[in-house]
């Protein structure tokens, strides 16, 4: 299995967190019509995004982060 790089983890964390925001905005626009499905999906998306962000932070702390110029 291929190890995830800093860039992959950072972009995945940002993507999942952005998806959670979009889901919550969709919930707002729909007037809480689908709150039973959208809210749990947003929470799961935030948890996954947070996990990827933590992994990216750990990789950065170990010296596998982006190269400094």
C-alpha positions in Angstrom: 0.0 0.0 0.0 1.3 3.4 -0.9 2.0 5.8 1.9 0.1 9.1 1.8 2.2 12.2 1.2 1.8 15.6 2.9 0.2 17.1 -0.1 -2.4 14.3 -0.5 -3.3 14.5 3.2 -3.6 18.3 3.2 -5.7 18.4 0.0 -7.9 15.6 1.2 -8.4 17.3 4.6 -9.3 20.6 2.9 -11.6 18.8 0.5 -13.6 16.9 3.1 -13.9 20.0 5.3 -15.1 21.9 2.3 -17.6 19.2 1.6 -19.0 19.5 5.1 -19.5 23.2 4.7 -21.2 22.6 1.3 -23.5 20.1 2.9 -24.4 22.4 5.7 -25.1 25.2 3.2 -27.3 22.8 1.2 -29.1 22.0 4.5 -29.7 25.8 5.0 -30.9 26.3 1.5 -33.3 23.4 1.6 -34.8 24.7 4.9 -33.8 21.6 6.9 -35.7 19.4 4.6 -33.1 16.7 4.6 -31.5 17.3 8.0 -31.7 13.6 8.9 -29.4 12.7 6.0 -27.3 15.8 5.5 -26.3 16.5 9.1 -24.7 13.0 9.8 -22.9 13.2 6.4 -21.5 16.6 7.3 -20.3 15.3 10.7 -18.6 12.3 9.1 -17.0 14.6 6.5 -15.7 16.9 9.2 -14.2 13.9 11.1 -12.5 12.5 8.0 -11.2 15.9 7.0 -9.9 16.4 10.5 -8.2 13.1 10.5 -6.5 13.9 7.2 -5.4 17.3 8.5 -3.9 15.8 11.6 -2.0 13.3 9.5 -0.7 16.1 7.3 0.4 18.0 10.5 2.2 14.9 11.8 4.0 14.4 8.4 5.0 18.0 8.5 6.4 17.7 12.0 8.4 14.7 11.0 10.0 16.6 8.2 8.0 15.2 5.3 6.1 18.4 4.7 6.5 20.9 1.9 10.0 22.0 1.0 10.9 25.4 2.3 12.3 27.9 -0.1 
